[in-house]
Amino acid sequence: MRRLFRKGERVKDKKNGRVMEVINYIKHKSKKVVKVAWFDLEKKEVREDQCEEDKLLKAS
């Protein structure tokens, strides 16, 4: 299985359209999880989260 996204790439969440940057991959049981970061404009800080790989698209 190959990785769809590389570290440092910009990705877009399918659910809410938020553009995020890939930090690293985490292999959790049988599914691949991607750790991502984005800038929160309301709080003015960088947020981190984990998303499943199949719920992300490449951002243009």
N, C-alpha and C positions, 0 to 999 in steps of 0.2 A: 504494500500500500504506500502510495506516495503522498506527500503533503501538498495540499492545494495552495497554501499561502506560505510565504517566507517571512522571516523575522524582519520587521521594519516596513512591511507593505501596508498600504491603506486598504481597509475592507469596509464593506457596508452591511449593516444588519438588515435582514429581510423584513423583520417585524416592524421596526420604527424608522428605518432609513438613516440611522446615525452612522457617521463615518468615524472609524476607529483605526488604531494602529496596532499591528500584531507585536506582542512582546515575546512570547514563546509558546511552545506546545506542551501540553500535559496529557500523557496517555493514562486515561482513567478507565480501567476494566476493558471493555471491548470497544468503547467509543473514544474518538479523539476530541479533546477539549483544547480550545485556543484561549490564551490569556491575552486580553486586549486592553488598551488604554484610550481615553478620550478626554477632551477638555470640556468641563462643565461651565457654561457661560454664566449661569445664575450664581453659583458659588465661587466662581473664578479659581478653580483648582482642577488638577488632573485626577480622574477617576479610573479605577481598574476593575475589570470584571472578567468572568470566564463564560465563554459561549461555545456551543457545539459547532464543529466545523461545517456541518451541512446547513446551518442557519445563516451563513455569511456568504456574501458575494464580493467579487473584486470591485473596488471603487474606481471610477474613471476620473 
